[in-house]
Amino acid sequence: MAYSTSSEVGMAKRNNKDADIDVRLGRRVSQEVSVLLNEIEKEPVPDRLLDLAMELQKALADNLEKQPS
């Protein structure tokens, strides 16, 4: 038969409390991230950003073509 000391019981309660806090924090962060992502998706994409992305794609493709096989 195993006996638990009061310090082990207290430690288990602290661990459970910490886990509960982590879960609540995770939910809150997830909700905040979700709200931010929704707001970002509503933002218009600047034409300059699209131009830069296309330039980057072209440069990467050119670089891959130049590399020896």
Steps between C-alpha positions, in 0.01 A plus 500: 500500500643838399454811706512856371663769702331835533774659289427252216130582519574872502731457202233310307247775571749764380567301183126475432456872565793581268352274232162675532668840466691377192178376340321830563797697369517278191131557429535875543807516276330282238199727504716813471699347213177403326368855529827643367506258205142593412593868509811442289297308242269801466791730417559575133829372361715786372595471132864564586505196726361284220762640259777417747366149548500441123856637473608267777339201328673588172838544671466166676401326176796660318733394779375140484551491122861620536594235756675194357311173533 
